Amino acid sequence: MEVHQRRLARFVTMTVVVTMALLSVGGTASARTTKGAAGTKCAKHAQAKRCQQAGGGGTPGPGGDAAQIQVTVSPNPVVETGTSEIHAVVEVETLQSFAGDEVTISSQQLLNSCAPGTVQFVTNSRGAGPEFFSDAISVAIDADGNATVALYAVDCAPGTDLIEADLATAPYLTATSVLTVLPPAVTPEGLTGVPNDEVETGNTSGVSNPSGDSDVYAVFYVETDPAYAEEMAEISSPELESRCGEGWWWQGGNDGSVVSEPTGVVSLPGPVSLLDNDGNAVFVFFGASCAPGDSTVIADVEAGNHPTYSSVYTILAPTVTI
């Protein structure tokens, strides 16, 4: 009986050892197969190097893969002005290897939330003024992997809206950002420029639909006492304008004026923007070939005690951000 038990123990021990060895071999084979499959997938890909950098060409999660592509909107949340208007800047950051490729920026939810035909994405035309694209826009990614556009929309319902950025070429990555839209409201007094510490879009000459050549896209919000509703606010920044060697362009929201240089487009003295019922006004600035640095921006209310507000807006040189 004792001999039988010793033999049984040895048999069980040998069985466990053999089983563990087989599991180890199986695990190694599985890992090698997985790695080999990803490598084969990239090897057959039309752009194998880019596919490998993007992790085998897989699809990122709903928010996009932060290591490969991301999209942000400034300001966020955004408080509507005037006739429930939205004015914002959309920035896309990708791997530097995607330079020269096109990215499409869109928002089906904004199209559903705003008045028909009013959602527009805007790119700068090297100081000749902005180009407006309804519903969506495709622009080239600059040499540092970045692209920037402005966003306008009118008569929008408050809520959250998904903004999407899609690479038009392999590995066809997508990034999303949720823009929170707040209804018009009284806000603390002051002047705010966004996105501050903005990284200029770099040199994308030689490709179709460039998003800039050291260009600046900025939105400035003037917030004052609601007692000045329906009066005009004016904005100025000779310092910011002089930084932009290929021209600049101001647009006042809420039925405001357009002023630009060197094209000489002027409507009304300005640039001016109508203060809404909550005492808020908005301006959009485009600059082409701008020098980095700090610029003082001043806003004046053209009524009553003429309150004046100022802020410092900072431009950063083109650089890799991911």
KAPE-V142610 format. One record per pair of residues at least 24 apart in sequence whose ideal C-beta (glycine too) atoms are under 10 Angstrom apart, sorted by the first residue. I is the first residue (numbers start at 1). J is the second residue. D is the distance in whole Angstrom. If there is no record, write none. Layout:
I,J,D
I,J,D
This chain:
42,171,9
45,170,6
45,171,8
46,169,9
46,170,6
46,171,10
47,97,9
47,101,10
47,169,7
47,170,5
47,171,8
48,170,9
49,97,7
50,95,8
50,97,6
50,98,7
50,101,9
50,167,10
50,169,8
50,170,6
50,171,6
51,170,6
51,171,5
52,171,10
53,95,6
53,96,10
53,97,6
53,98,9
53,171,9
54,94,10
54,95,7
54,97,9
54,98,9
54,167,9
54,170,8
54,171,4
54,172,9
54,173,6
55,171,8
55,173,10
56,171,8
57,170,7
57,171,4
57,172,8
57,173,9
58,171,8
58,173,9
59,171,9
59,172,8
59,173,8
59,174,7
60,171,9
60,173,6
60,174,7
60,175,7
60,176,9
61,174,10
61,175,10
61,176,9
62,162,9
62,174,9
62,175,9
62,176,6
62,178,10
63,174,10
63,175,7
63,176,6
63,177,8
63,178,9
64,92,10
64,93,10
64,94,10
64,164,9
64,165,7
64,166,10
64,173,7
64,174,6
64,175,3
64,176,6
64,177,8
65,95,10
65,173,7
65,174,9
65,175,8
65,322,10
66,93,9
66,175,8
66,322,8
67,95,8
67,322,7
68,93,9
68,94,7
68,95,6
68,97,10
68,98,9
68,145,10
68,167,9
68,171,8
68,173,6
68,175,8
68,322,7
69,93,7
69,94,5
69,95,7
69,98,8
69,103,8
69,141,10
69,145,9
69,165,7
69,166,9
69,167,7
69,171,10
69,173,5
69,174,8
69,175,4
69,322,8
70,94,8
70,165,8
70,173,10
70,175,5
70,176,9
70,177,8
70,321,9
70,322,7
71,103,9
71,105,7
71,147,9
71,163,6
71,164,7
71,165,4
71,166,10
71,174,9
71,175,5
71,176,7
71,177,5
72,163,9
72,165,10
72,175,9
72,177,6
72,179,10
72,195,8
73,107,9
73,151,7
73,161,9
73,163,6
73,177,6
73,178,9
73,179,5
73,180,9
73,194,10
73,195,9
74,151,10
74,179,10
74,193,10
74,194,4
74,195,4
74,196,8
74,198,8
74,217,9
74,218,9
74,219,7
75,179,9
75,180,10
75,182,10
75,192,8
75,193,10
75,194,5
75,195,8
75,219,7
75,221,7
76,163,9
76,177,8
76,178,8
76,179,6
76,180,6
76,181,9
76,194,9
76,195,10
77,158,10
77,160,9
77,178,10
77,179,8
77,180,4
77,181,7
77,182,5
78,151,9
78,153,10
78,156,9
78,161,10
78,179,7
78,180,7
78,181,6
78,182,7
78,194,9
78,219,9
78,221,9
78,282,10
79,158,10
79,180,10
79,181,8
79,182,5
79,183,8
79,184,7
79,185,6
79,186,10
79,187,6
79,221,8
79,223,9
79,278,8
79,280,7
79,282,10
80,153,9
80,154,9
80,155,9
80,156,6
80,157,10
80,158,7
80,181,6
80,182,7
80,183,6
80,184,5
80,185,8
80,276,9
80,278,9
80,280,9
80,282,10
81,184,6
81,185,10
81,187,10
81,221,8
81,222,9
81,223,9
81,253,6
81,254,6
81,273,8
81,274,9
81,275,9
81,276,5
81,277,10
81,278,8
81,279,10
81,280,5
81,281,7
81,282,5
82,154,8
82,155,10
82,184,8
82,253,6
82,254,4
82,255,7
82,256,9
82,273,9
82,274,7
82,275,9
82,276,5
82,277,9
82,278,10
82,280,8
82,281,8
82,282,8
83,115,9
83,118,10
83,154,6
83,155,6
83,156,9
83,184,9
83,253,10
83,254,8
83,255,9
83,276,8
84,113,10
84,114,8
84,115,9
84,118,10
84,153,9
84,154,7
84,155,5
84,156,5
84,157,8
84,158,8
84,181,9
84,183,7
84,184,7
84,276,10
85,114,9
85,118,9
85,152,7
85,153,7
85,154,5
85,155,8
85,156,8
85,184,9
85,253,6
85,254,7
85,255,10
85,276,9
85,282,7
86,110,8
86,113,9
86,114,7
86,118,9
86,119,9
86,151,7
86,152,7
86,153,4
86,154,8
86,155,10
86,156,5
86,161,9
86,179,8
86,181,6
86,219,10
86,253,10
86,282,9
87,122,10
87,150,7
87,151,7
87,152,6
87,153,8
87,194,10
87,219,5
87,220,9
87,221,8
87,251,9
87,253,5
87,254,9
87,282,5
87,283,8
87,284,6
88,149,10
88,150,7
88,151,5
88,152,8
88,153,9
88,163,9
88,179,7
88,181,10
88,194,8
88,195,9
88,217,10
88,219,6
88,282,10
88,284,9
89,122,10
89,148,6
89,149,8
89,150,6
89,151,7
89,194,7
89,195,6
89,198,8
89,216,10
89,217,5
89,218,7
89,219,6
89,284,9
89,285,10
90,121,7
90,122,10
90,137,9
90,147,9
90,148,7
90,149,5
90,150,7
90,151,5
90,163,6
90,165,8
90,177,8
90,179,9
90,195,10
90,217,9
91,146,7
91,147,8
91,148,5
91,149,8
91,165,9
91,177,10
91,195,7
91,198,8
91,199,8
91,201,9
91,211,10
91,217,8
91,321,9
92,139,8
92,141,7
92,142,10
92,145,9
92,146,7
92,147,5
92,148,7
92,149,8
92,163,10
92,165,5
92,166,10
92,167,9
92,175,7
92,177,10
92,201,10
92,211,9
93,141,9
93,144,9
93,145,6
93,146,6
93,147,8
93,148,10
93,165,9
93,175,9
93,199,9
93,320,9
93,321,5
93,322,5
94,141,6
94,142,10
94,144,9
94,145,4
94,146,7
94,147,8
94,165,8
94,167,7
94,173,8
94,175,8
94,321,9
94,322,6
95,141,9
95,145,6
95,167,10
95,173,9
95,320,9
95,322,6
96,141,9
96,142,9
96,143,8
96,144,6
96,145,4
96,146,9
96,320,5
96,321,9
96,322,8
97,141,10
97,145,8
98,140,10
98,141,5
98,142,10
98,145,6
98,146,10
98,147,10
98,167,6
98,168,10
98,169,8
98,170,10
98,171,9
98,173,8
98,322,10
99,140,8
99,141,6
99,142,6
99,143,5
99,144,7
99,145,6
99,146,9
99,202,9
99,203,10
99,204,8
99,207,9
99,320,10
100,140,6
100,141,7
100,142,8
100,143,8
100,169,10
100,204,7
100,206,8
100,207,5
100,208,10
100,210,10
101,140,7
101,141,5
101,145,10
101,147,10
101,167,6
101,168,7
101,169,5
101,170,9
101,207,9
102,137,10
102,138,5
102,139,7
102,140,6
102,141,7
102,147,9
102,166,9
102,167,8
102,168,4
102,169,7
102,207,8
102,208,8
102,209,7
102,211,10
103,137,9
103,138,7
103,139,6
103,140,8
103,141,6
103,146,10
103,147,5
103,149,10
103,165,5
103,166,7
103,167,6
103,168,7
103,169,9
103,173,9
103,174,10
103,175,9
103,209,10
103,211,9
104,136,6
104,137,7
104,138,5
104,139,8
104,164,8
104,165,7
104,166,5
104,167,8
104,168,6
104,174,10
105,133,9
105,136,7
105,137,5
105,138,8
105,139,7
105,147,8
105,148,10
105,149,6
105,151,8
105,163,7
105,164,7
105,165,5
105,166,8
105,175,10
105,211,10
106,133,10
106,135,7
106,136,4
106,137,8
106,138,9
106,162,10
106,163,8
106,164,5
106,165,8
106,166,8
107,135,9
107,136,8
107,151,8
107,153,9
107,161,6
107,162,6
107,163,5
107,164,6
107,176,9
107,177,10
107,179,8
108,135,9
108,136,9
108,161,9
108,162,8
108,163,10
108,164,8
109,159,8
109,160,8
109,161,4
109,162,5
109,163,8
109,164,9
109,178,9
109,179,9
109,181,10
110,135,9
110,151,8
110,153,6
110,156,7
110,157,10
110,161,5
110,162,8
110,163,8
110,179,8
110,181,8
111,135,6
111,136,9
111,153,9
111,161,9
112,156,10
112,157,9
112,161,8
113,153,8
113,155,9
113,156,5
113,157,5
113,158,9
113,159,6
113,160,9
113,161,6
113,179,10
113,181,7
114,152,10
114,153,4
114,154,6
114,155,6
114,156,4
114,157,7
114,161,9
114,181,9
115,153,8
115,154,5
115,155,4
115,156,8
115,157,10
116,155,9
117,154,9
118,152,7
118,153,5
118,154,4
118,155,6
118,156,8
119,151,8
119,152,7
119,153,5
119,154,8
119,156,8
119,161,10
120,149,10
120,150,9
120,151,8
120,152,5
120,153,7
120,154,9
121,149,5
121,150,7
121,151,6
121,152,8
121,153,10
122,149,6
122,150,4
122,151,7
122,152,6
122,217,8
122,251,9
122,284,8
122,286,8
123,147,9
123,148,8
123,149,5
123,150,8
123,201,9
123,209,7
123,210,8
123,211,6
123,212,8
123,215,9
123,217,9
123,286,9
124,148,9
124,149,9
124,150,8
124,201,9
124,210,9
124,211,8
124,212,6
124,213,9
124,215,5
124,216,8
124,217,7
124,244,10
124,246,9
124,247,9
124,248,10
124,249,7
124,286,5
124,287,8
124,288,6
125,210,9
125,215,10
125,247,9
125,249,9
125,263,10
125,286,9
125,288,8
126,205,9
126,210,8
126,212,8
126,213,6
126,215,8
126,246,6
126,247,7
126,288,5
126,289,8
127,213,10
127,215,9
127,244,7
127,245,9
127,246,4
127,247,2
127,248,7
127,249,7
127,260,8
127,261,8
127,262,7
127,263,7
127,286,8
127,287,8
127,288,4
127,289,7
128,246,9
128,247,7
128,249,9
128,260,9
128,262,9
128,263,6
128,265,10
128,288,8
129,247,8
129,249,6
129,251,9
129,258,8
129,260,6
129,263,6
129,265,7
129,286,8
129,288,10
130,217,9
130,249,6
130,251,8
130,258,10
130,260,9
130,284,8
130,286,6
131,209,9
133,209,9
136,164,9
136,166,9
137,209,8
137,211,9
138,166,9
138,168,7
138,208,9
138,209,6
138,211,10
139,201,9
139,204,8
139,207,9
139,208,9
139,209,5
139,210,7
139,211,4
139,212,9
140,168,10
140,201,9
140,204,5
140,205,10
140,206,9
140,207,4
140,208,7
140,209,5
140,210,5
140,211,6
140,212,9
141,167,8
141,168,10
141,201,9
141,202,10
141,204,7
141,207,9
141,210,10
141,211,8
142,199,10
142,200,9
142,201,5
142,202,4
142,203,7
142,204,5
142,205,10
142,207,9
142,210,8
142,211,7
142,212,7
142,213,8
142,214,9
142,215,9
142,318,7
143,201,10
143,202,5
143,203,6
143,204,7
143,205,10
143,318,7
143,320,9
144,199,8
144,200,9
144,201,8
144,202,5
144,203,9
144,204,10
144,317,10
144,318,5
144,319,6
144,320,5
144,321,7
144,322,9
145,202,9
145,319,10
145,320,6
145,321,7
145,322,6
146,199,7
146,200,9
146,201,6
146,202,7
146,204,9
146,211,8
146,212,9
146,318,7
146,319,8
146,320,8
146,321,6
146,322,9
147,201,6
147,202,10
147,204,8
147,209,10
147,210,9
147,211,4
147,212,8
148,195,9
148,198,8
148,199,8
148,200,8
148,201,5
148,211,6
148,212,6
148,215,7
148,216,9
148,217,5
148,218,10
149,201,9
149,211,6
149,212,9
149,217,7
150,217,5
150,218,9
150,219,7
150,251,9
150,284,6
150,285,9
150,286,7
151,179,9
151,217,10
151,219,9
151,284,10
152,219,10
152,251,9
152,253,8
152,284,8
153,181,9
154,253,10
156,181,6
156,183,9
157,181,8
157,183,9
158,182,6
158,183,5
158,184,9
158,185,10
159,183,10
183,278,10
184,276,6
184,277,7
184,278,5
184,280,7
185,278,6
185,280,8
186,223,8
186,224,10
186,225,9
186,226,6
186,277,9
186,278,5
186,279,6
186,280,8
187,221,8
187,223,5
187,224,9
187,226,10
187,278,7
187,279,8
187,280,6
188,223,6
189,222,9
189,223,5
189,224,5
189,225,7
189,279,8
189,280,10
189,301,10
189,307,7
189,309,7
190,221,8
190,222,8
190,223,6
190,224,9
190,299,9
190,309,6
190,310,9
190,311,7
191,220,6
191,221,7
191,222,6
191,223,8
191,224,9
191,233,9
191,235,8
191,281,10
191,283,10
191,297,7
191,298,8
191,299,5
191,308,9
191,309,4
191,310,6
191,311,5
191,313,10
192,219,9
192,220,7
192,221,5
192,222,9
192,223,8
192,297,10
192,299,10
192,309,9
192,311,6
192,313,10
193,218,5
193,219,7
193,220,5
193,221,8
193,235,10
193,237,9
193,240,9
193,283,9
193,285,8
193,295,9
193,297,6
193,311,6
193,312,8
193,313,4
193,314,9
194,218,7
194,219,6
194,220,8
194,221,8
194,313,9
195,219,8
195,313,10
195,314,10
196,311,8
196,312,8
196,313,6
196,314,6
196,315,9
196,316,10
197,313,9
197,314,5
197,315,8
197,316,6
198,290,10
198,292,10
198,313,8
198,314,7
198,315,6
198,316,6
199,292,9
199,315,8
199,316,5
199,317,8
199,318,7
199,319,6
199,320,9
199,321,6
200,287,9
200,288,10
200,289,9
200,290,6
200,291,9
200,292,7
200,315,6
200,316,7
200,317,6
200,318,5
200,319,9
201,318,7
202,317,9
202,318,3
202,319,8
202,320,10
203,289,9
203,318,7
204,318,10
212,286,9
212,287,9
212,288,7
212,289,9
212,290,9
212,318,8
213,245,10
213,246,7
213,288,7
213,289,6
213,290,9
213,318,9
214,243,10
214,244,9
214,245,9
214,246,9
214,287,9
214,288,8
214,289,5
214,290,6
214,291,8
214,292,8
214,315,9
214,317,7
214,318,6
215,244,8
215,246,9
215,286,7
215,287,6
215,288,5
215,289,7
215,290,7
215,315,10
215,318,9
216,240,8
216,243,8
216,244,7
216,248,8
216,285,7
216,286,7
216,287,4
216,288,8
216,289,10
216,290,5
216,292,10
216,295,10
216,313,9
216,315,6
217,284,8
217,285,8
217,286,6
217,287,8
218,283,9
218,284,7
218,285,4
218,286,8
218,287,8
218,295,10
218,297,9
218,313,7
218,315,9
219,251,10
219,253,9
219,282,7
219,283,7
219,284,5
219,285,8
220,250,9
220,252,10
220,253,10
220,271,10
220,273,9
220,281,9
220,282,7
220,283,5
220,284,8
220,285,7
220,297,6
220,299,7
220,309,10
220,311,8
220,313,8
221,253,9
221,273,10
221,280,7
221,281,8
221,282,6
221,283,8
221,299,9
221,311,10
222,252,10
222,253,10
222,273,7
222,275,7
222,279,9
222,280,7
222,281,4
222,282,7
222,283,7
222,297,10
222,299,4
222,300,9
222,301,8
222,307,10
222,309,6
223,275,9
223,278,8
223,279,6
223,280,5
223,281,8
223,282,10
223,299,9
223,309,8
224,275,7
224,278,10
224,279,5
224,280,8
224,281,8
224,299,8
224,300,10
224,301,5
224,303,10
224,304,9
224,307,6
224,308,10
224,309,7
225,275,9
225,278,10
225,279,5
225,301,8
225,304,8
225,305,9
225,307,7
226,275,8
226,276,9
226,277,7
226,278,5
226,279,4
226,280,9
227,275,10
227,279,7
227,301,10
227,303,9
227,304,7
227,305,10
228,275,5
228,279,6
228,280,10
228,281,9
228,301,5
228,302,9
228,303,5
228,304,6
228,305,9
228,306,10
228,307,8
229,274,9
229,275,6
229,276,6
229,277,5
229,278,7
229,279,6
229,280,9
229,303,10
230,254,10
230,274,7
230,275,7
230,276,8
230,277,8
230,303,9
231,272,10
231,274,8
231,275,5
231,279,9
231,281,9
231,301,6
231,302,6
231,303,4
231,304,8
232,256,8
232,257,9
232,268,9
232,269,9
232,270,8
232,272,5
232,273,7
232,274,6
232,275,7
232,281,8
232,300,9
232,301,8
232,302,5
232,303,7
233,270,10
233,271,10
233,272,7
233,273,5
233,274,8
233,275,6
233,279,9
233,280,9
233,281,4
233,282,9
233,283,8
233,299,6
233,300,7
233,301,5
233,302,7
233,303,9
233,307,9
233,309,9
234,268,10
234,269,8
234,270,6
234,271,7
234,272,5
234,273,8
234,281,9
234,283,9
234,298,9
234,299,7
234,300,5
234,301,8
234,302,6
234,308,10
235,259,10
235,270,8
235,271,6
235,272,8
235,273,7
235,281,8
235,282,10
235,283,5
235,285,8
235,297,7
235,298,7
235,299,5
235,300,8
235,309,9
236,270,9
236,271,8
236,296,10
236,297,8
236,298,5
236,299,8
236,300,8
237,283,10
237,285,8
237,295,6
237,296,7
237,297,4
237,298,7
237,299,9
237,310,9
237,311,10
237,313,7
238,295,9
238,296,9
238,297,10
238,298,9
239,293,9
239,294,8
239,295,4
239,296,6
239,297,8
239,298,10
239,312,10
239,313,9
240,285,7
240,287,7
240,290,8
240,293,10
240,294,9
240,295,4
240,296,8
240,297,6
240,313,6
240,315,8
241,285,9
241,287,8
241,290,9
241,295,9
242,287,10
242,290,10
242,291,9
242,295,9
243,287,7
243,289,9
243,290,5
243,291,5
243,292,8
243,293,7
243,294,10
243,295,6
243,315,7
244,285,9
244,286,9
244,287,3
244,288,6
244,289,6
244,290,4
244,291,8
244,295,10
244,315,9
245,287,9
245,288,8
245,289,4
245,290,7
245,291,7
246,287,8
246,288,4
246,289,4
246,290,8
247,286,8
247,287,8
247,288,5
247,289,8
247,290,10
248,285,7
248,286,7
248,287,5
248,288,7
248,289,10
248,290,8
249,284,8
249,285,7
249,286,4
249,287,8
249,288,9
250,283,6
250,284,7
250,285,6
250,286,8
250,287,10
251,282,9
251,283,7
251,284,4
251,285,8
251,286,8
252,281,7
252,282,8
252,283,5
252,284,8
253,280,9
253,281,7
253,282,4
253,283,7
253,284,7
254,280,8
254,281,6
254,282,7
254,283,10
256,281,7
256,282,8
256,283,7
256,284,9
257,283,10
258,284,10
259,283,10
260,286,8
269,302,9
272,300,10
272,302,7
273,299,9
275,301,7
275,302,9
275,303,9
279,307,10
285,313,9
287,315,8
290,315,6
290,317,10
291,315,8
291,317,9
292,316,6
292,317,4
292,318,9
292,319,10
293,317,9
